[in-house]
């Protein structure tokens, strides 16, 4: 909806479209509350978002420009009445820092590279890599060929015209009430630009000339191919998986939000040990089929995992070690070093300092989720984690919630007598009244914080040419754990995604690395990248088996999950949601959303099941009521595709035969094949 046509009064106003905020929005809308959900960004998800490749480049560009170009805001002081005071909010996101981009893929001489299938463009200009003559540097500074890309701007539209992703990821039809795809939503589709130094965002190009395809050799993937196939990418800002019996899966099933998304099984659990990547045996079938374990180790592992399944029934086995670390407990159980590594780093996935009970609880959770939907405990949403917040936003919109993107709130209006927030004033100068306000942590100004209550996460995103561990099928989704490689280094979690996850182009892998920060993301993760990957695109010719990195992005992200409500100096009816944390699952966000909803509406059920449209019975003569909420189609017929949009049929034709024939097995959360659970027992 356009900001000019917003109502001036709501019961619940939510600022930010991250996962916890989106869940709260859906829960409030579901029980009949009048909800307004706004975000200063042009896309859904905040730091939970997913981007196409050009959208990601645009996101990088936004974060380097925010410090220099602040949005003009209209005066708000005349909106403050007698007996009221204002609390200012941040209008720019400051949670992303130390952004660095590296390109190792071969460069070619093709000009005006742009992503295929984007909306019609109004403006374009060539952009060159740092070190080229146009950038003001000598050609000697950059040995690679010049990068040229097209800076493109999509046709401006109001937030109500954001297109909706269809099942085939191709629809760009407009809708008034549902979240959209990231690629059309994102206003400025552009490649990395020069002038990185003064913005704090740096790009490094280490390129070699593109080679011709020779007989018996795979043709190298060039940077221009990645840009052209950018719509095949869906790059997550935060890298997480869903536990098969975790709180997020339970909520998706309970609320019936799962019908808006599809999931794929994580196929492998891997670890890095003795200088190589190995598969971790975790189910009974894997243990007995493993060639890495001796017969004695197999028996020891099965006995220990059986104990962990119901460890509470055997307190004598662990109570004496409850004040010791889980690592010490594993040694006491006389597990071999090989088994200790598997259990500690790949099954429990706890830190070296975590206590025994936490390690046992994590191991039990892993085993209980094992085999529920597949051979591992984990699921991954097709098209990326950014789909999950959008699913809950869609549910909110279906039940009457109003969405407005590119819309920032500049201050809260607080009643001096009651100390409650009674309204907000947005950057257009409009005053909007509300009873309850939920705001994402990045919007809270430093003046309203009590101390520094946040940590940092180091993230890296790599595009590689092959998998870390070769398998019979190239369609593998893998979870890899890398223990600390040196004293003082953090353990690193890696999620490797194939093209059938709908997050990367055919012939490449999308690799996410995550760890708690001790320095910049590049400093924290470069050692792991150098051990497991090659930054030489000609590595295959030299007999190197490591995957080659074609493109890399490093950045740090704020983790505010440690902050309590008492950490903020805000009115009692203002609740703060934290951003993504460094854990593999999303349990903290689910618990936080449920807790805030319980404080707002203690007598209401949290996210009750939504009826299926075909089950809705209408009053009267049986005809559908106008604007019937959940009975209305998500893509109304009267909405026509925007100019330049790619029709669904054409996008289907554009798919390669290889992609069509790829075996993608979406998982239905409502039903599962429990036959595999017996293997996990």
C-alpha positions as CSV (number, residue, x, y, z in Angstrom):
1,X,0.0,0.0,0.0
2,X,1.2,3.5,-0.7
3,X,2.2,5.5,2.3
4,X,0.0,8.4,1.2
5,X,-3.1,6.2,1.6
6,X,-2.3,4.6,5.0
7,X,-4.9,4.7,7.7
8,X,-3.8,6.7,10.7
9,X,-4.7,4.3,13.5
10,X,-3.8,0.6,14.1
11,X,-3.9,-1.8,17.0
12,X,-0.4,-3.3,16.3
13,X,2.4,-1.6,14.4
14,X,5.4,-3.7,13.5
15,X,8.6,-2.1,12.3
16,X,11.0,-4.5,10.4
17,X,10.1,-7.7,8.4
18,X,12.6,-10.2,9.9
19,X,11.5,-13.6,11.1
20,X,10.3,-12.8,14.6
21,X,8.5,-9.7,13.5
22,X,6.8,-11.5,10.7
23,X,5.7,-14.3,12.9
24,X,4.2,-11.8,15.4
25,X,2.5,-10.0,12.5
26,X,0.9,-13.2,11.3
27,X,-0.2,-14.2,14.8
28,X,-1.8,-10.8,15.5
29,X,-3.5,-10.6,12.2
30,X,-4.8,-14.1,12.6
31,X,-6.8,-13.2,15.8
32,X,-8.4,-10.2,14.1
33,X,-6.0,-7.4,15.2
34,X,-5.5,-4.4,12.8
35,X,-1.9,-4.7,11.8
36,X,0.5,-2.4,10.0
37,X,3.8,-3.9,9.0
38,X,6.5,-1.5,7.6
39,X,10.1,-1.8,6.6
40,X,12.6,0.9,5.6
41,X,14.0,-1.5,2.9
42,X,12.6,-2.3,-0.5
43,X,12.6,-6.0,0.3
44,X,11.2,-8.4,2.9
45,X,13.2,-10.1,5.6
46,X,15.8,-7.5,6.8
47,X,18.9,-9.4,7.8
48,X,16.9,-12.7,7.1
49,X,16.5,-11.8,3.4
50,X,17.5,-13.7,0.3
51,X,18.7,-12.0,-2.9
52,X,19.4,-12.9,-6.5
53,X,23.0,-12.2,-7.6
54,X,22.3,-8.7,-8.9
55,X,20.1,-8.0,-5.9
56,X,23.0,-9.0,-3.6
57,X,25.3,-6.6,-5.5
58,X,22.6,-3.9,-5.0
59,X,22.4,-4.7,-1.3
60,X,26.2,-4.2,-1.1
61,X,25.8,-0.9,-2.8
62,X,23.1,0.2,-0.4
63,X,25.3,-0.5,2.6
64,X,28.2,1.6,1.3
65,X,25.9,4.5,0.4
66,X,23.9,4.7,3.6
67,X,26.7,6.4,5.5
68,X,27.0,9.1,2.8
69,X,23.4,9.6,1.6
70,X,20.8,9.9,4.3
71,X,17.2,10.0,3.3
72,X,15.5,13.3,3.6
73,X,13.0,13.3,6.4
74,X,10.2,15.8,7.0
75,X,10.0,17.7,10.2
76,X,8.3,15.8,13.0
77,X,8.4,18.3,15.9
78,X,5.2,20.0,14.9
79,X,3.5,16.6,15.3
80,X,4.3,16.4,19.0
81,X,1.5,17.7,21.1
82,X,1.5,19.0,24.7
83,X,2.1,16.3,27.3
84,X,4.1,14.2,24.7
85,X,7.7,13.5,24.0
86,X,9.6,11.9,21.1
87,X,12.0,9.0,21.0
88,X,14.1,9.0,17.8
89,X,14.8,5.7,16.0
90,X,17.5,4.8,13.5
91,X,16.5,5.4,9.9
92,X,19.5,3.5,8.5
93,X,20.7,-0.1,9.1
94,X,24.1,-0.1,10.9
95,X,24.2,-3.9,11.6
96,X,26.3,-4.9,8.6
97,X,30.0,-4.0,8.6
98,X,33.3,-5.0,7.1
99,X,31.9,-5.9,3.7
100,X,34.5,-7.2,1.2
101,X,34.0,-8.7,-2.2
102,X,36.4,-10.9,-4.1
103,X,36.1,-12.1,-7.7
104,X,38.3,-15.0,-8.9
105,X,36.3,-16.2,-11.9
106,X,37.6,-15.6,-15.4
107,X,36.7,-12.3,-16.9
108,X,35.7,-11.9,-20.5
109,X,35.4,-8.9,-22.8
110,X,31.6,-8.9,-23.1
111,X,30.1,-5.5,-22.4
112,X,26.9,-4.4,-20.8
113,X,26.4,-7.6,-18.7
114,X,23.1,-7.7,-17.0
115,X,20.9,-10.3,-15.4
116,X,18.5,-12.0,-17.7
117,X,14.8,-11.6,-17.1
118,X,14.9,-8.3,-15.0
119,X,12.3,-5.6,-15.4
120,X,12.6,-3.0,-18.1
121,X,15.3,-0.4,-17.3
122,X,15.3,3.3,-17.4
123,X,19.0,4.0,-17.0
124,X,22.3,2.2,-17.5
125,X,26.0,3.1,-17.2
126,X,29.1,1.1,-17.4
127,X,31.0,0.3,-14.2
128,X,34.6,-0.7,-14.1
129,X,36.6,-2.6,-11.6
130,X,39.1,-0.8,-9.3
131,X,42.5,-0.4,-10.9
132,X,41.2,0.3,-14.4
133,X,41.9,3.5,-16.2
134,X,38.3,4.7,-15.8
135,X,38.6,4.2,-12.0
136,X,41.6,6.5,-11.9
137,X,44.1,3.7,-11.3
138,X,46.7,2.2,-13.6
139,X,46.1,-1.1,-15.3
140,X,49.1,-2.5,-13.4
141,X,47.1,-2.4,-10.2
142,X,44.7,-5.0,-11.5
143,X,46.2,-7.9,-13.6
144,X,42.8,-9.2,-14.6
145,X,40.7,-8.0,-17.4
146,X,38.3,-5.1,-17.0
147,X,34.9,-5.9,-15.5
148,X,32.0,-4.1,-17.1
149,X,28.5,-4.4,-15.8
150,X,25.3,-2.4,-16.2
151,X,23.9,-0.3,-13.4
152,X,20.2,-0.7,-13.7
153,X,17.2,0.8,-12.0
154,X,13.8,-0.9,-12.1
155,X,10.7,1.1,-12.8
156,X,9.7,2.7,-9.5
157,X,6.5,1.3,-8.0
158,X,4.6,1.7,-4.8
159,X,5.0,-1.0,-2.1
160,X,1.5,-2.2,-3.0
161,X,2.7,-3.2,-6.4
162,X,5.4,-5.6,-5.2
163,X,5.3,-8.7,-7.3
164,X,4.6,-12.1,-5.8
165,X,6.8,-15.2,-6.3
166,X,4.8,-18.0,-7.9
167,X,5.5,-21.7,-7.5
168,X,7.9,-21.6,-10.4
169,X,9.8,-18.5,-9.1
170,X,8.9,-16.6,-12.3
171,X,5.7,-14.6,-11.7
172,X,6.1,-10.8,-11.5
173,X,2.4,-10.1,-11.2
174,X,1.4,-7.3,-8.8
175,X,-0.7,-7.9,-5.6
176,X,-2.0,-5.7,-2.9
177,X,-1.5,-7.9,0.1
178,X,1.4,-10.4,-0.3
179,X,5.1,-10.3,-0.1
180,X,7.2,-10.4,-3.2
181,X,10.3,-11.9,-4.7
182,X,13.5,-10.3,-3.7
183,X,14.8,-9.7,-7.2
184,X,11.9,-7.5,-8.5
185,X,11.4,-6.0,-5.1
186,X,14.9,-4.7,-4.9
187,X,14.9,-1.3,-6.5
188,X,18.5,-0.9,-7.7
189,X,20.0,-3.9,-9.5
190,X,23.6,-3.1,-10.0
191,X,27.1,-4.6,-10.1
192,X,29.9,-3.7,-7.8
193,X,31.2,-0.2,-8.4
194,X,34.4,1.6,-8.0
195,X,35.0,4.1,-5.2
196,X,35.1,1.3,-2.6
197,X,37.8,2.8,-0.4
198,X,35.9,5.8,1.0
199,X,32.7,3.8,1.6
200,X,34.3,1.0,3.6
201,X,33.3,-1.7,1.1
202,X,36.2,-3.1,-0.8
203,X,36.3,-5.3,-3.9
204,X,39.3,-7.3,-5.0
205,X,39.6,-8.8,-8.5
206,X,42.0,-11.7,-9.1
207,X,41.1,-12.7,-12.6
208,X,42.7,-14.8,-15.2
209,X,41.7,-14.8,-18.9
210,X,38.8,-16.9,-19.9
211,X,39.8,-20.1,-21.5
212,X,38.3,-21.8,-24.5
213,X,36.4,-25.0,-24.0
214,X,38.6,-27.9,-25.1
215,X,37.8,-31.6,-25.7
216,X,37.3,-33.5,-22.5
217,X,37.4,-30.5,-20.3
218,X,34.6,-28.6,-18.6
219,X,34.3,-25.1,-19.8
220,X,35.1,-22.6,-17.1
221,X,32.4,-20.5,-15.6
222,X,33.0,-16.7,-16.1
223,X,31.8,-13.8,-14.1
224,X,29.5,-12.7,-16.9
225,X,27.8,-16.1,-16.8
226,X,27.2,-15.6,-13.1
227,X,25.7,-12.2,-13.6
228,X,23.5,-13.3,-16.6
229,X,22.2,-16.3,-14.6
230,X,21.7,-14.1,-11.5
231,X,18.0,-15.0,-11.2
232,X,19.0,-18.6,-10.5
233,X,20.7,-17.4,-7.3
234,X,18.9,-16.9,-4.0
235,X,21.6,-15.8,-1.5
236,X,20.7,-15.8,2.2
237,X,22.1,-13.1,4.5
238,X,21.7,-15.5,7.4
239,X,22.5,-19.2,7.0
240,X,20.3,-21.6,8.9
241,X,18.6,-25.0,8.6
242,X,15.3,-26.3,10.0
243,X,15.4,-29.2,12.6
244,X,12.9,-31.8,11.4
245,X,11.1,-31.7,14.8
246,X,12.2,-28.2,15.8
247,X,10.0,-25.3,16.9
248,X,10.0,-23.6,13.5
249,X,8.7,-26.8,11.7
250,X,6.1,-27.3,14.4
251,X,4.9,-23.7,14.0
252,X,4.8,-23.9,10.2
253,X,2.6,-27.0,10.5
254,X,0.4,-25.8,13.3
255,X,-0.3,-22.4,11.6
256,X,-0.7,-24.0,8.1
257,X,1.9,-21.5,6.9
258,X,3.8,-24.5,5.5
259,X,1.6,-24.5,2.4
260,X,3.3,-21.4,1.2
261,X,6.8,-23.0,1.0
262,X,8.6,-26.2,-0.1
263,X,11.6,-27.8,1.6
264,X,14.4,-30.1,0.6
265,X,16.2,-32.6,2.8
266,X,19.8,-32.0,3.8
267,X,21.4,-35.1,2.3
268,X,24.8,-35.2,4.1
269,X,26.5,-34.4,7.4
270,X,30.2,-33.8,6.8
271,X,33.1,-32.8,8.9
272,X,36.8,-31.7,8.4
273,X,39.2,-34.0,10.1
274,X,42.9,-35.0,9.5
275,X,43.1,-32.5,6.6
276,X,40.2,-33.8,4.6
277,X,36.4,-33.7,4.4
278,X,34.6,-36.9,5.7
279,X,31.0,-38.0,5.9
280,X,29.7,-38.3,9.5
281,X,27.8,-41.6,10.3
282,X,24.8,-40.6,12.4
283,X,21.9,-43.0,11.7
284,X,22.1,-46.8,12.3
285,X,22.5,-47.5,8.6
286,X,25.3,-44.9,8.2
287,X,27.2,-46.3,11.2
288,X,27.2,-49.9,10.0
289,X,27.9,-48.9,6.4
290,X,30.8,-46.5,7.4
291,X,34.3,-47.4,6.3
292,X,35.8,-44.8,8.6
293,X,34.9,-46.7,11.8
294,X,36.2,-50.0,13.1
295,X,33.8,-52.7,14.3
296,X,34.6,-51.8,17.9
297,X,34.0,-48.1,17.2
298,X,30.7,-48.8,15.6
299,X,29.5,-50.7,18.7
300,X,30.8,-47.9,21.0
301,X,29.0,-45.2,18.9
302,X,25.7,-47.1,18.8
303,X,25.8,-47.7,22.5
304,X,26.5,-44.1,23.3
305,X,23.8,-42.7,20.9
306,X,21.3,-45.2,22.4
307,X,22.1,-43.8,25.8
308,X,21.7,-40.2,24.6
309,X,18.2,-40.9,23.2
310,X,16.8,-41.2,26.8
311,X,19.7,-40.0,29.0
312,X,17.3,-38.5,31.5
313,X,16.3,-42.1,32.5
314,X,19.9,-42.8,33.5
315,X,21.0,-40.0,35.8
316,X,23.7,-42.1,37.3
317,X,25.6,-42.0,34.0
318,X,26.0,-38.2,33.8
319,X,25.0,-36.3,37.0
320,X,28.5,-36.5,38.4
321,X,29.7,-34.7,35.3
322,X,27.0,-32.0,35.1
323,X,29.5,-29.3,36.1
324,X,32.1,-30.6,33.6
325,X,32.3,-29.9,29.9
326,X,30.7,-32.2,27.4
327,X,34.2,-32.8,26.0
328,X,35.3,-34.1,29.3
329,X,32.2,-36.3,29.5
330,X,33.0,-37.9,26.1
331,X,36.5,-38.7,27.3
332,X,35.1,-40.3,30.5
333,X,32.9,-42.5,28.3
334,X,36.1,-43.8,26.8
335,X,35.1,-42.9,23.2
336,X,37.9,-42.9,20.7
337,X,39.3,-39.6,19.4
338,X,37.5,-40.3,16.1
339,X,34.1,-40.8,17.8
340,X,34.7,-37.8,20.1
341,X,35.2,-35.6,17.0
342,X,32.0,-36.9,15.3
343,X,29.8,-36.5,18.4
344,X,31.2,-33.2,19.6
345,X,31.5,-31.3,16.3
346,X,28.9,-32.8,14.0
347,X,26.1,-34.3,16.2
348,X,25.9,-32.1,19.3
349,X,27.6,-29.1,17.7
350,X,28.3,-27.5,21.1
351,X,31.3,-25.4,22.0
352,X,34.3,-26.6,24.0
353,X,33.1,-24.8,27.1
354,X,29.5,-26.1,27.1
355,X,28.5,-28.3,30.0
356,X,27.6,-32.0,29.9
357,X,23.8,-31.5,30.1
358,X,23.8,-29.1,27.2
359,X,25.7,-31.5,25.0
360,X,23.5,-34.4,25.9
361,X,20.4,-32.3,25.2
362,X,21.8,-31.2,21.8
363,X,22.7,-34.8,20.9
364,X,19.2,-36.0,21.9
365,X,17.6,-33.3,19.8
366,X,19.7,-34.3,16.8
367,X,18.8,-38.0,17.2
368,X,15.0,-37.3,17.7
369,X,15.0,-35.3,14.4
370,X,17.0,-37.9,12.5
371,X,15.0,-39.8,9.9
372,X,11.8,-37.9,10.4
373,X,11.8,-36.6,6.8
374,X,15.0,-38.0,5.4
375,X,18.4,-39.4,6.3
376,X,19.5,-36.3,8.2
377,X,17.7,-34.2,10.9
378,X,17.6,-31.1,8.7
379,X,15.5,-29.4,6.1
380,X,16.3,-26.4,3.8
381,X,13.6,-24.2,2.3
382,X,13.7,-24.1,-1.5
383,X,14.7,-20.6,-2.7
384,X,16.5,-19.8,0.5
385,X,15.8,-18.9,4.2
386,X,14.3,-15.6,3.1
387,X,11.2,-17.5,2.1
388,X,10.2,-18.2,5.7
389,X,9.6,-14.5,6.8
390,X,7.7,-13.9,3.6
391,X,5.5,-16.9,4.3
392,X,4.4,-15.4,7.6
393,X,4.0,-12.0,6.0
394,X,1.7,-13.6,3.4
395,X,-0.4,-15.1,6.2
396,X,-0.7,-11.7,7.9
397,X,-1.7,-10.1,4.6
398,X,-4.3,-12.7,3.9
399,X,-6.0,-11.9,7.2
400,X,-6.0,-8.2,6.6
401,X,-2.6,-7.0,7.6
402,X,-1.3,-3.9,5.6
403,X,2.3,-3.8,4.3
404,X,4.3,-0.8,3.3
405,X,8.0,-1.2,2.2
406,X,10.5,1.6,1.7
407,X,8.8,3.2,4.7
408,X,10.8,4.2,7.7
409,X,9.6,5.4,11.2
410,X,11.7,8.3,12.5
411,X,10.4,8.6,16.0
412,X,8.0,7.3,18.7
413,X,5.4,9.6,20.4
414,X,5.3,8.9,24.1
415,X,2.7,10.1,26.6
416,X,4.6,11.7,29.5
417,X,2.0,10.7,32.0
418,X,1.4,7.0,31.2
419,X,4.9,6.5,29.7
420,X,3.3,4.5,26.9
421,X,4.0,4.9,23.2
422,X,0.7,6.2,21.6
423,X,1.9,6.9,18.0
424,X,4.8,7.0,15.6
425,X,5.8,9.6,13.1
426,X,7.2,8.3,9.8
427,X,9.7,9.9,7.5
428,X,7.0,11.5,5.4
429,X,5.8,13.4,8.5
430,X,2.6,11.3,9.0
431,X,1.5,10.5,12.5
432,X,0.1,6.9,13.0
433,X,-1.5,5.9,16.3
434,X,-1.1,2.4,17.7
435,X,-1.7,0.5,20.9
436,X,1.3,-1.8,20.7
437,X,4.6,-1.4,18.9
438,X,7.1,-4.1,17.9
439,X,10.4,-2.9,16.5
440,X,13.5,-4.7,15.2
441,X,16.7,-4.1,17.2
442,X,18.5,-2.3,14.4
443,X,15.9,0.5,14.6
444,X,16.7,1.3,18.2
445,X,19.0,4.2,18.7
446,X,22.1,4.0,20.8
447,X,20.7,6.5,23.3
448,X,17.9,4.0,24.2
449,X,20.3,1.1,24.9
450,X,21.7,0.2,28.3
451,X,25.3,-0.8,27.5
452,X,26.5,-2.8,24.6
453,X,24.2,-5.8,24.5
454,X,25.2,-7.5,21.3
455,X,27.8,-9.7,19.6
456,X,29.0,-10.1,16.1
457,X,28.6,-12.9,13.5
458,X,31.2,-13.5,10.7
459,X,29.7,-14.5,7.4
460,X,31.1,-15.5,4.1
461,X,29.2,-16.5,0.9
462,X,31.2,-18.3,-1.8
463,X,30.2,-19.4,-5.4
464,X,32.3,-22.5,-6.2
465,X,32.6,-24.8,-9.1
466,X,32.2,-28.2,-7.4
467,X,31.3,-29.9,-4.1
468,X,33.6,-30.3,-1.1
469,X,33.1,-34.0,-1.2
470,X,32.4,-35.7,-4.5
471,X,29.4,-38.1,-4.6
472,X,27.5,-40.1,-7.2
473,X,25.0,-37.3,-7.5
474,X,26.0,-33.7,-7.8
475,X,22.7,-32.6,-6.2
476,X,23.7,-32.7,-2.5
477,X,22.9,-30.3,0.3
478,X,25.6,-30.7,2.9
479,X,26.2,-29.4,6.5
480,X,29.9,-29.3,7.2
481,X,31.5,-28.6,10.6
482,X,35.1,-27.4,10.8
483,X,36.6,-27.5,14.3
484,X,39.0,-24.7,15.4
485,X,42.0,-25.1,13.1
486,X,44.3,-23.1,15.5
487,X,44.1,-22.2,19.2
488,X,41.8,-19.2,19.6
489,X,40.0,-19.7,16.3
490,X,36.3,-20.4,16.3
491,X,34.6,-23.5,14.9
492,X,33.0,-22.7,11.5
493,X,29.7,-24.0,10.2
494,X,29.4,-24.5,6.4
495,X,26.2,-25.1,4.5
496,X,26.8,-26.1,0.9
497,X,23.9,-25.8,-1.5
498,X,23.4,-27.3,-4.9
499,X,21.3,-26.0,-7.8
500,X,18.3,-28.2,-7.0
501,X,17.9,-26.1,-3.8
502,X,17.0,-23.2,-6.2
503,X,19.7,-21.0,-4.7
504,X,22.4,-21.2,-7.4
505,X,22.9,-21.7,-11.1
506,X,23.5,-25.1,-12.7
507,X,27.1,-26.3,-12.4
508,X,27.9,-24.2,-9.3
509,X,27.5,-24.5,-5.5
510,X,26.6,-21.8,-3.1
511,X,28.6,-22.1,0.1
512,X,27.7,-20.3,3.4
513,X,30.3,-20.0,6.2
514,X,29.3,-18.8,9.7
515,X,31.0,-18.4,13.0
516,X,31.0,-16.1,16.0
517,X,33.3,-13.1,15.4
518,X,36.6,-12.4,17.0
519,X,37.7,-10.0,14.2
520,X,36.5,-9.1,10.7
521,X,34.7,-11.8,8.7
522,X,37.7,-12.1,6.4
523,X,40.1,-12.6,9.3
524,X,37.9,-15.2,11.0
525,X,37.1,-17.2,7.9
526,X,40.0,-16.9,5.5
527,X,42.0,-19.8,7.1
528,X,39.1,-22.2,6.6
529,X,38.5,-21.0,3.1
530,X,42.2,-21.5,2.2
531,X,42.2,-25.0,3.7
532,X,39.1,-26.3,2.0
533,X,38.9,-24.3,-1.2
534,X,41.2,-23.0,-4.0
535,X,41.3,-19.5,-5.1
536,X,42.9,-20.5,-8.4
537,X,40.3,-21.1,-11.2
538,X,42.9,-23.2,-13.0
539,X,43.3,-25.6,-10.0
540,X,41.9,-28.6,-11.9
541,X,44.7,-28.3,-14.5
542,X,47.2,-28.6,-11.8
543,X,45.7,-31.6,-10.2
544,X,44.2,-29.8,-7.2
545,X,41.0,-31.5,-6.0
546,X,39.7,-28.6,-3.9
547,X,36.7,-26.7,-5.2
548,X,37.6,-23.4,-6.9
549,X,36.1,-20.2,-5.5
550,X,34.6,-18.1,-8.3
551,X,33.3,-15.3,-6.2
552,X,33.3,-14.5,-2.5
553,X,31.6,-12.1,-0.1
554,X,32.6,-11.5,3.5
555,X,30.7,-9.4,6.0
556,X,30.0,-9.1,9.8
557,X,26.4,-9.0,11.1
558,X,25.2,-7.9,14.5
559,X,23.8,-10.6,16.8
560,X,21.5,-9.0,19.4
561,X,20.0,-12.2,20.7
562,X,21.8,-11.8,24.1
563,X,19.9,-8.5,24.8
564,X,17.1,-8.7,27.3
565,X,14.1,-6.4,27.4
566,X,15.6,-4.6,30.3
567,X,18.5,-3.7,28.0
568,X,16.4,-1.0,26.3
569,X,15.1,2.2,27.7
570,X,11.8,2.1,25.9
571,X,8.0,2.5,26.9
572,X,6.3,-0.6,28.4
573,X,4.2,-1.2,25.3
574,X,7.2,-1.3,22.9
575,X,8.8,-4.7,22.3
576,X,12.2,-5.3,20.6
577,X,12.9,-8.3,18.4
578,X,16.5,-9.4,17.9
579,X,18.1,-10.1,14.5
580,X,19.6,-13.5,13.5
581,X,21.9,-15.3,15.9
582,X,24.8,-17.6,15.2
583,X,23.1,-20.9,15.9
584,X,22.1,-23.4,13.3
585,X,18.3,-23.3,14.1
586,X,15.8,-20.6,14.7
587,X,14.6,-21.6,18.2
588,X,15.4,-18.2,19.7
589,X,13.3,-16.3,17.2
590,X,10.3,-18.6,17.7
591,X,10.5,-18.4,21.5
592,X,10.9,-14.6,21.3
593,X,7.9,-14.2,19.0
594,X,5.7,-16.4,21.1
595,X,6.8,-14.6,24.3
596,X,6.0,-11.1,22.9
597,X,2.6,-12.3,21.5
598,X,1.8,-13.8,25.0
599,X,2.5,-10.5,26.7
600,X,0.4,-8.6,24.1
601,X,-2.6,-11.0,24.1
602,X,-2.3,-13.5,27.0
603,X,-5.8,-15.0,26.4
604,X,-5.3,-15.7,22.7
605,X,-3.9,-18.8,21.0
606,X,-0.5,-18.2,19.3
607,X,-0.8,-18.8,15.5
608,X,-3.9,-21.0,15.4
609,X,-4.3,-23.1,12.2
610,X,-5.5,-21.1,9.2
611,X,-8.3,-22.7,7.2
612,X,-7.5,-23.8,3.6
613,X,-9.3,-21.6,1.0
614,X,-11.3,-24.6,-0.3
615,X,-12.7,-25.3,3.2
616,X,-14.1,-21.8,3.7
617,X,-17.9,-21.6,3.7
618,X,-19.4,-18.2,2.9
619,X,-22.7,-16.8,4.2
620,X,-25.6,-16.0,1.9
621,X,-26.1,-17.6,-1.5
622,X,-22.7,-19.3,-1.5
623,X,-21.0,-16.6,-3.5
624,X,-17.6,-15.4,-2.3
625,X,-17.8,-12.3,-0.2
626,X,-15.9,-9.3,-1.6
627,X,-12.5,-8.9,0.1
628,X,-13.1,-12.1,2.0
629,X,-9.6,-12.1,3.5
630,X,-8.3,-15.7,3.5
631,X,-10.8,-16.7,0.8
632,X,-9.3,-14.2,-1.7
633,X,-6.7,-15.5,-4.2
634,X,-3.2,-14.4,-3.6
635,X,-2.8,-13.2,-7.2
636,X,-6.0,-11.5,-8.2
637,X,-7.0,-11.6,-11.9
638,X,-7.3,-7.9,-12.2
639,X,-3.6,-7.4,-11.4
640,X,-1.7,-7.4,-14.7
641,X,2.1,-8.1,-15.0
642,X,4.2,-5.0,-14.8
643,X,5.9,-3.8,-17.9
644,X,8.9,-5.8,-18.8
645,X,8.0,-8.7,-16.4
646,X,8.8,-12.2,-17.4
647,X,5.7,-14.3,-17.8
648,X,5.7,-17.6,-16.1
649,X,5.4,-19.6,-19.3
650,X,8.5,-17.8,-20.8
651,X,10.5,-18.4,-17.7
652,X,9.6,-22.1,-17.9
653,X,10.9,-22.2,-21.5
654,X,14.1,-20.5,-20.4
655,X,14.9,-23.3,-18.0
656,X,17.5,-25.6,-19.3
657,X,16.7,-29.3,-19.9
658,X,19.2,-30.2,-17.2
659,X,17.3,-28.1,-14.7
660,X,14.0,-29.6,-15.7
661,X,15.3,-33.1,-15.4
662,X,17.0,-32.4,-12.0
663,X,15.5,-34.6,-9.3
664,X,14.2,-32.2,-6.7
665,X,12.2,-33.8,-4.0
666,X,10.2,-31.1,-2.1
667,X,9.2,-32.1,1.4
668,X,5.7,-31.7,2.7
669,X,5.8,-30.8,6.3
670,X,2.2,-32.0,6.9
671,X,3.1,-35.6,6.1
672,X,6.3,-37.5,6.3
673,X,7.6,-41.0,5.6
674,X,8.3,-42.4,9.0
675,X,9.8,-45.6,7.6
676,X,13.2,-44.0,7.9
677,X,12.7,-43.2,11.5
678,X,13.4,-46.8,12.4
679,X,17.0,-46.4,11.1
680,X,17.5,-43.5,13.5
681,X,16.3,-45.4,16.6
